[in-house]
Amino acid sequence: MGEDWRTHLVDEGDGTMRIKAHGQMKVDARLVTDADHLRKHGDDRGPEQLVNAASLPGIVGEAWAMADWHYGYGLPIGGVIATDTEAGELGGAISPGGVGFDINCGVRMLALDATESDIPNLKKLAGRLAGRIPAGASGKGGLDIDARQLDELIQGGAHAAADLGFGFHEDIQNIESSGRLVTEEAAISTRARERGLRALGTLGSGNHFLELQTVGKTVDAETAEAWGLYEGQLVAMIHSGSRGLGHQVCSDHVRALEGRYKAQGNQWVDEEWGYSLADRQLASAPFHSKEGQSYFDAMNAAANFAFANRSALAHRLREVLRLELGTDGEARVLYDVAHNIAKVEKHTIDGKDCTCCVHRKGATRAFGGDHSDVNSVYDKSGQPVLVPGDMGTGSWLMSGPKKGMNRAFGSSCHGAGRALSRTKAKNTIDGKELKRTLEAKGIRIHASTPNVLAEEAPDAYKDVDEVIALTHAADLARPVARLSPLAVIKG
């Protein structure tokens, strides 16, 4: 245990607090927070993990924790770090722990040309969604694909999904990176492939969900109108990722990299690369090393499967809407964002151009409208930023800046962020009673077990409105509209 990070904490007065570099830190750490928020959530070990990450080889700028930060594996959920891919002989570090096990866990939002009054029977619709969209840890109910089709999906992402009839090609323009990342080898293990064959079109468990919502309070009416949104409109959020395939990819590379590091005092050292880390869970490889490129390529393959999975889930949603409403409501993809990903991007650091490997773990991209990777339909508004809240309160739609890049490597919060561990939530919250309470409010809930409801209860999460306010105060993204839950399908 190093020095207490709190002794190095400075309130910047701009919606953030800075932990000044000390000990092995190469850069400062930055928390999107105020004093009240920090007082409530500063003891979850997340800031300490951020301090550890600030010592990674090749790290540049500052190590960021978005307002929804909480403790994770290696890097806190809500963590954003960037390393210089050209630092040293082989480049700065790339860390599987800085991405997470659910590679390209993310959210897709669809907007319908319909309102709640167009739903003839909400209970029946929610029941059919729960019946047709598999949720839970098992992966049962996945779409039937063969090994050749799986290869196409892990190389082609949303494009391949559309080619196979799971989604529309017109969806692709509104997906981050157009729904496909470059992978040269797509070299993932046999076990990862086996897990992927069963998982396409499944939500998964934990905080993954499909939620039917209505557009509530509009904060930025001009942007909402430009995006074709209006109060009372039906929208849907799908939160899922690469399922067992991505988890296996991460596990395989974490195991291989962690095995290289040996304890030396309070550090973990890889002598070949000269890497010294504060936490073995941040086991890293130089970006241009054989090991670094192997992970990056496999991570991109898993990310492509996640894009395809959300396409397949959207396809299943549209099928249910047609059955229940007589139309799919012309459900169009407003946007699709990745949460757990490492991407090579150009950024300006201390006035100098940098080719960075930006790790976003439980954080979403929030690019300006003038960025070349953002569809021109958003050139005057900025990129949509999708921020799920909790199933009893609501979610938010935000936007990146109209022009330029925010100071956190173009990143924003990705959700409300946990306030209670799953174990504590399960031990203190009655899932059955919660279901009754939410349904009394008119929110239809379908979950595989009461324990899932307890773990994912509103009280287990931070106040999403507070997280949005902090994100806005830090000038990372601006709120557009608040979304209210109607029907929730959880694993």
C-alpha positions as a printed Julia matrix, in Angstrom:
491×3 Matrix{Float64}:
   0.0     0.0     0.0
   1.44    3.36   -1.05
   0.72    6.84    0.21
  -2.89    7.82    0.81
  -4.04    9.46   -2.43
  -6.25   11.84   -0.42
  -3.2    13.74    0.81
  -2.47   14.68   -2.8
  -6.04   15.65   -3.73
  -6.78   19.12   -5.1
 -10.21   20.48   -6.04
  -9.77   22.07   -9.47
 -13.04   24.02   -9.22
 -14.06   22.88  -12.71
 -16.11   19.78  -11.92
 -13.02   17.67  -11.29
 -10.55   16.84   -8.54
  -6.9    16.13   -9.27
  -4.68   13.59   -7.53
  -1.21   15.0    -8.05
   1.42   12.57   -9.24
   3.34   10.98   -6.41
   5.21    7.76   -5.78
   5.44    5.76   -9.03
   2.8     7.85  -10.84
   3.96    9.23  -14.2
   0.94   11.51  -14.66
  -1.75   13.09  -12.48
  -5.08   11.35  -11.96
  -8.36   13.2   -12.44
 -11.75   12.4   -10.87
 -15.0    13.81  -12.24
 -16.54   14.64   -8.9
 -17.35   17.25   -6.3
 -16.81   17.12   -2.55
 -20.24   15.64   -1.79
 -19.98   12.91   -4.41
 -16.45   12.03   -3.31
 -17.55   11.85    0.32
 -20.22    9.3    -0.62
 -18.14    7.19   -2.98
 -14.43    7.78   -2.29
 -13.9     4.61   -0.26
 -14.52    1.97   -2.93
 -10.81    1.56   -3.9
 -11.51    2.92   -7.38
  -9.36    6.05   -6.95
  -6.51    3.91   -5.62
  -6.72    1.77   -8.77
  -6.6     4.93  -10.88
  -3.42    5.98   -9.06
  -1.89    2.58   -9.89
  -2.85    2.97  -13.56
  -1.14    6.37  -13.66
   2.19    4.53  -13.41
   1.71    2.47  -16.6
   4.61    2.66  -19.07
   4.0     5.23  -21.8
   0.95    6.8   -20.15
   0.21   10.36  -21.3
  -2.08   13.21  -20.31
  -3.96   12.3   -17.16
  -5.58    9.13  -15.84
  -9.32    9.83  -15.7
 -12.19    8.45  -13.64
 -15.6     9.37  -14.98
 -18.33   10.36  -12.51
 -19.7     6.78  -12.49
 -16.42    5.24  -11.35
 -16.33    2.23   -9.08
 -13.92   -0.58   -8.23
 -13.11   -3.04  -11.0
 -10.4    -5.44  -12.16
  -7.13   -3.54  -12.47
  -8.56   -0.27  -13.76
 -11.73    1.05  -12.11
 -14.96    0.91  -14.06
 -15.28    4.42  -15.45
 -11.52    4.62  -16.02
  -9.96    6.25  -19.09
  -6.22    6.12  -19.75
  -4.11    6.7   -22.86
  -0.63    5.48  -23.69
   1.66    6.72  -26.45
   1.9     3.92  -29.03
   5.3     5.28  -30.12
   6.86    5.6   -26.65
  10.13    3.72  -26.3
  11.27    0.96  -28.62
   8.0    -1.02  -28.68
   5.44    1.6   -27.68
   3.52    2.3   -24.5
   1.47   -0.28  -22.65
  -1.75   -1.97  -23.69
  -3.51   -3.67  -20.78
  -6.39   -6.17  -20.94
  -7.29   -5.12  -17.38
  -7.67   -1.58  -18.7
 -10.39   -2.79  -21.09
 -12.22   -5.38  -19.02
 -13.54   -8.89  -19.49
 -16.72   -7.96  -21.36
 -14.99   -6.58  -24.43
 -17.12   -3.97  -26.22
 -19.88   -4.13  -23.71
 -21.93   -1.23  -25.02
 -25.34    0.25  -25.7
 -27.46    0.55  -28.81
 -30.39    2.95  -28.8
 -33.26    2.7   -31.27
 -35.9     5.38  -31.78
 -39.43    4.39  -32.82
 -41.97    6.5   -34.64
 -44.54    5.67  -31.95
 -45.64    6.59  -28.43
 -46.8     4.6   -25.42
 -50.41    4.99  -26.56
 -49.54    2.88  -29.64
 -48.87   -0.15  -27.41
 -52.12   -2.13  -27.17
 -50.98   -4.18  -24.16
 -47.71   -3.34  -22.38
 -47.81   -6.45  -20.2
 -48.16   -8.69  -23.24
 -45.44   -6.83  -25.15
 -43.01   -7.07  -22.21
 -43.77  -10.76  -21.81
 -43.12  -11.46  -25.46
 -39.86   -9.48  -25.36
 -38.76  -11.58  -22.39
 -39.72  -14.75  -24.24
 -38.01  -13.91  -27.52
 -34.85  -12.17  -26.28
 -32.75  -14.61  -24.24
 -31.27  -13.26  -21.01
 -29.14  -14.89  -18.34
 -25.67  -16.34  -18.04
 -26.2   -19.58  -19.95
 -26.43  -18.25  -23.5
 -29.38  -20.54  -24.23
 -31.52  -19.32  -27.08
 -28.72  -17.9   -29.19
 -29.21  -17.69  -32.94
 -28.07  -20.72  -34.91
 -24.76  -19.99  -36.66
 -21.94  -22.21  -37.85
 -18.17  -21.85  -37.6
 -17.86  -20.1   -40.96
 -20.51  -17.54  -40.04
 -18.81  -16.94  -36.69
 -15.58  -16.18  -38.55
 -17.45  -13.67  -40.69
 -18.9   -11.99  -37.6
 -15.62  -11.64  -35.7
 -14.01  -10.09  -38.76
 -16.96   -8.15  -40.16
 -18.91   -7.05  -37.07
 -22.22   -5.3   -37.8
 -21.56   -5.49  -41.56
 -21.44   -9.29  -41.43
 -24.51   -9.38  -39.19
 -26.46   -7.37  -41.76
 -25.21   -9.65  -44.55
 -26.55  -12.63  -42.57
 -29.94  -10.94  -42.14
 -29.45   -9.86  -38.51
 -29.88   -6.13  -38.89
 -30.0    -3.52  -41.66
 -27.09   -2.07  -43.58
 -28.51    1.42  -43.01
 -27.94    0.89  -39.26
 -24.18    0.82  -39.75
 -23.63    4.55  -40.29
 -24.82    5.24  -36.73
 -22.6     2.68  -35.01
 -19.26    3.62  -33.46
 -16.44    2.84  -35.92
 -19.2     1.8   -38.36
 -19.57   -1.41  -36.38
 -16.3    -2.99  -37.46
 -12.73   -2.85  -36.12
  -9.76   -4.06  -38.13
  -8.5    -7.51  -37.21
  -5.66   -9.15  -39.15
  -5.68  -12.65  -37.69
  -8.88  -12.88  -35.61
  -6.82  -15.4   -33.65
  -9.0   -16.35  -30.72
  -8.93  -19.63  -28.83
 -11.05  -22.67  -29.62
 -12.83  -22.17  -26.3
 -13.68  -18.55  -27.18
 -15.12  -19.71  -30.51
 -17.18  -22.41  -28.82
 -18.67  -19.85  -26.46
 -19.42  -17.47  -29.32
 -21.28  -20.1   -31.35
 -24.0   -20.23  -28.65
 -24.26  -16.56  -27.77
 -25.32  -14.48  -30.78
 -28.52  -12.56  -30.05
 -28.41  -13.03  -26.26
 -28.32  -10.32  -23.6
 -26.29  -12.02  -20.9
 -26.59  -11.47  -17.16
 -25.73   -8.88  -14.53
 -26.3    -5.31  -15.66
 -27.11   -6.27  -19.24
 -30.64   -5.42  -20.31
 -33.11   -4.5   -22.98
 -35.3    -1.61  -21.93
 -38.3    -0.01  -23.62
 -38.42    3.65  -22.64
 -40.14    6.95  -23.36
 -38.46   10.28  -24.01
 -39.16   12.37  -20.95
 -37.76   15.77  -20.05
 -35.88   17.37  -22.95
 -33.0    19.6   -21.86
 -31.55   20.45  -25.27
 -34.6    20.76  -27.52
 -32.6    21.83  -30.57
 -30.41   18.72  -30.48
 -33.33   16.42  -29.66
 -35.24   17.76  -32.65
 -32.2    17.38  -34.91
 -32.01   13.75  -33.83
 -35.69   13.2   -34.6
 -36.76   12.86  -30.97
 -39.84   14.24  -29.22
 -41.29   13.98  -25.71
 -43.36   10.84  -25.17
 -41.65    8.99  -28.03
 -40.87    5.29  -27.62
 -37.19    4.36  -27.65
 -35.28    1.22  -26.74
 -31.86    0.65  -25.19
 -29.95   -2.6   -25.6
 -27.01   -3.09  -23.23
 -24.88   -6.12  -24.03
 -21.44   -7.08  -25.29
 -19.3    -9.91  -26.61
 -20.67  -12.42  -24.11
 -18.59  -15.52  -23.33
 -16.46  -15.07  -26.44
 -15.08  -11.73  -25.23
 -14.72  -12.92  -21.65
 -12.65  -15.86  -22.85
 -10.45  -13.65  -25.04
  -9.71  -11.42  -22.06
  -9.15  -14.38  -19.73
  -6.71  -16.0   -22.17
  -4.59  -12.86  -22.51
  -4.77  -11.85  -18.84
  -3.54  -15.31  -17.85
  -0.66  -15.19  -20.32
   0.44  -11.67  -19.38
   0.05  -11.97  -15.61
   2.21  -15.11  -15.75
   5.12  -12.99  -17.01
   5.17  -10.68  -13.99
   7.09  -11.51  -10.81
   6.79   -9.8    -7.44
   9.7    -7.57   -6.46
   8.93   -5.74   -3.23
   5.67   -3.87   -3.75
   5.96   -3.99   -7.55
   5.25   -6.52  -10.28
   8.06   -6.69  -12.81
   8.55   -8.03  -16.33
  12.31   -7.96  -16.86
  12.25   -8.48  -20.64
  10.24   -5.32  -21.23
  11.51   -3.45  -18.19
   7.93   -2.95  -17.0
   7.23   -2.32  -13.32
   3.58   -2.19  -12.23
   1.85   -1.4    -8.96
  -0.9    -3.96   -9.56
  -0.57   -7.31  -11.31
  -4.15   -6.95  -12.56
  -2.82   -4.18  -14.83
  -0.47   -6.68  -16.53
   0.47   -5.07  -19.83
   2.5    -5.54  -22.97
   4.19   -2.93  -25.14
   1.72   -2.0   -27.88
   3.98   -3.06  -30.76
   5.24   -6.25  -29.11
   4.06   -9.62  -30.37
   1.99  -10.03  -27.2
   0.55   -6.52  -27.4
  -0.51   -6.92  -31.02
  -1.91  -10.39  -30.37
  -4.19   -9.01  -27.65
  -5.17   -5.92  -29.67
  -6.11   -8.05  -32.68
  -8.1   -10.56  -30.6
  -9.81   -7.74  -28.7
 -10.91   -6.2   -32.01
 -12.29   -9.58  -33.1
 -14.28   -9.85  -29.85
 -15.47   -6.26  -30.26
 -16.76   -7.11  -33.72
 -18.75   -9.99  -32.26
 -20.26   -7.54  -29.75
 -21.33   -5.16  -32.53
 -22.89   -8.15  -34.31
 -24.57   -9.3   -31.11
 -26.26   -5.94  -30.57
 -27.34   -6.03  -34.23
 -28.92   -9.45  -33.66
 -30.64   -8.24  -30.5
 -32.02   -5.21  -32.36
 -33.24   -7.6   -35.06
 -35.08   -9.67  -32.46
 -36.57   -6.53  -30.92
 -37.89   -5.41  -34.31
 -39.46   -8.85  -34.84
 -41.35   -8.62  -31.53
 -42.5    -5.07  -32.26
 -43.93   -6.19  -35.6
 -45.81   -9.02  -33.89
 -47.25   -6.85  -31.11
 -47.69   -3.46  -32.79
 -48.23   -4.59  -36.35
 -45.12   -2.59  -37.27
 -41.57   -2.29  -35.96
 -42.28    1.41  -35.42
 -39.66    2.13  -38.06
 -37.16    1.49  -35.28
 -33.98    3.23  -36.38
 -30.59    3.07  -34.73
 -29.92    6.44  -33.15
 -26.46    5.34  -32.06
 -24.39    2.42  -30.78
 -21.41    3.01  -28.47
 -18.7     0.78  -27.01
 -17.9     0.9   -23.29
 -14.99   -1.53  -22.82
 -12.45   -1.01  -25.57
  -8.91    0.13  -26.42
  -8.66    2.18  -29.6
  -5.84    3.89  -31.46
  -6.72    7.57  -31.8
  -5.02   10.89  -32.53
  -5.0    13.33  -29.61
  -3.15   16.51  -28.69
  -1.21   16.16  -25.41
   0.49   19.24  -23.98
   0.34   20.88  -27.4
   1.86   17.91  -29.24
   0.18   15.38  -31.5
   0.06   11.86  -30.07
  -1.0     8.53  -31.51
  -2.62    7.08  -28.4
  -3.98    3.74  -27.34
  -7.02    4.99  -25.42
  -8.41    2.49  -22.92
 -12.05    3.14  -22.03
 -13.29    0.79  -19.36
 -16.87    1.52  -18.44
 -16.64    4.81  -20.32
 -18.1     5.91  -23.61
 -16.66    7.89  -26.46
 -18.0    11.46  -26.72
 -16.54   12.92  -29.9
 -17.28   16.3   -31.42
 -19.49   16.64  -34.47
 -16.54   17.64  -36.65
 -14.62   14.4   -36.0
 -14.1    12.27  -39.1
 -15.35    9.15  -37.3
 -18.77   10.68  -36.57
 -21.59   10.4   -39.1
 -22.2    13.73  -40.85
 -25.81   13.74  -39.62
 -24.33   14.69  -36.22
 -21.87   17.3   -37.52
 -23.76   20.19  -35.93
 -24.7    18.45  -32.67
 -21.85   16.17  -31.67
 -21.91   12.4   -31.22
 -24.81   10.92  -29.22
 -23.72    9.58  -25.82
 -25.94    6.87  -24.34
 -26.03    6.71  -20.54
 -28.21    4.0   -18.96
 -29.3     4.7   -15.41
 -31.12    2.17  -13.28
 -34.32    0.32  -14.04
 -36.43    2.3   -11.6
 -35.24    5.82  -12.19
 -34.32    6.55  -15.76
 -31.51    6.97  -18.27
 -30.04    9.86  -20.2
 -29.13   10.78  -23.74
 -26.18   13.17  -23.9
 -24.03   14.59  -26.67
 -20.36   15.18  -27.24
 -19.22   18.72  -28.08
 -20.44   20.34  -31.27
 -16.82   20.77  -32.29
 -13.47   19.61  -31.02
 -12.44   17.08  -28.39
 -13.04   17.16  -24.65
 -10.05   16.98  -22.31
 -10.66   13.37  -21.23
  -9.57   11.96  -24.6
 -13.09   12.52  -25.95
 -14.69   10.39  -23.23
 -17.74   10.5   -20.95
 -19.54    8.47  -18.31
 -21.28    5.28  -19.45
 -23.97    4.81  -16.79
 -24.91    5.49  -13.19
 -22.08    3.42  -11.67
 -22.42    1.02   -8.78
 -22.82    2.35   -5.25
 -23.15   -1.11   -3.64
 -21.32   -4.32   -4.46
 -23.45   -7.1    -5.89
 -23.06   -9.09   -2.69
 -24.1    -6.21   -0.46
 -27.06   -5.38   -2.69
 -28.19   -9.01   -2.71
 -27.94   -9.18    1.08
 -29.81   -5.93    1.76
 -32.44   -5.61   -0.98
 -35.52   -7.79   -1.43
 -35.78   -8.52   -5.16
 -39.39   -9.7    -5.03
 -40.51   -6.62   -3.14
 -38.58   -4.41   -5.56
 -40.4    -5.99   -8.5
 -43.76   -5.26   -6.87
 -42.76   -1.67   -6.17
 -41.57   -1.0    -9.72
 -44.6    -2.59  -11.33
 -46.83   -0.48   -9.09
 -45.17    2.48  -10.83
 -46.14    1.04  -14.22
 -42.69   -0.42  -15.07
 -42.89   -4.0   -16.33
 -39.96   -6.09  -15.04
 -38.75   -9.47  -16.32
 -35.65  -10.99  -14.74
 -34.35  -14.54  -14.47
 -34.14  -14.5   -10.64
 -35.02  -12.19   -7.72
 -31.29  -12.05   -6.94
 -30.66  -10.33  -10.27
 -33.22   -7.68   -9.36
 -31.61   -7.15   -5.95
 -28.13   -6.83   -7.48
 -29.4    -4.37  -10.09
 -31.8    -2.41   -7.85
 -31.89    1.39   -8.07
 -30.4     1.63   -4.57
 -27.38   -0.38   -5.76
 -26.43    2.45   -8.14
 -25.33    6.04   -7.89
 -27.89    8.74   -8.64
 -27.77    8.94  -12.44
 -29.0    12.55  -12.43
 -26.05   13.47  -10.2
 -23.63   11.64  -12.51
 -25.03   13.53  -15.51
 -24.76   16.86  -13.7
 -21.12   16.17  -12.77
 -20.29   15.12  -16.33
 -21.86   18.32  -17.66
 -20.08   20.46  -15.05
 -16.76   18.96  -16.14
 -17.65   19.91  -19.73
 -17.27   16.35  -21.02
 -20.75   15.98  -22.51
 -24.02   17.89  -22.39
 -27.45   16.46  -21.49
 -30.05   16.22  -24.24
 -33.01   14.25  -22.84
 -33.97   12.08  -19.9
 -35.54    8.7   -20.64
 -38.15    6.93  -18.49
 -38.41    3.11  -18.23
 -41.52    1.25  -19.4
 -40.42   -2.38  -19.69
 -37.17   -3.97  -18.54
 -35.72   -7.34  -19.56
 -32.73   -8.39  -17.43
 -30.6   -11.53  -17.16
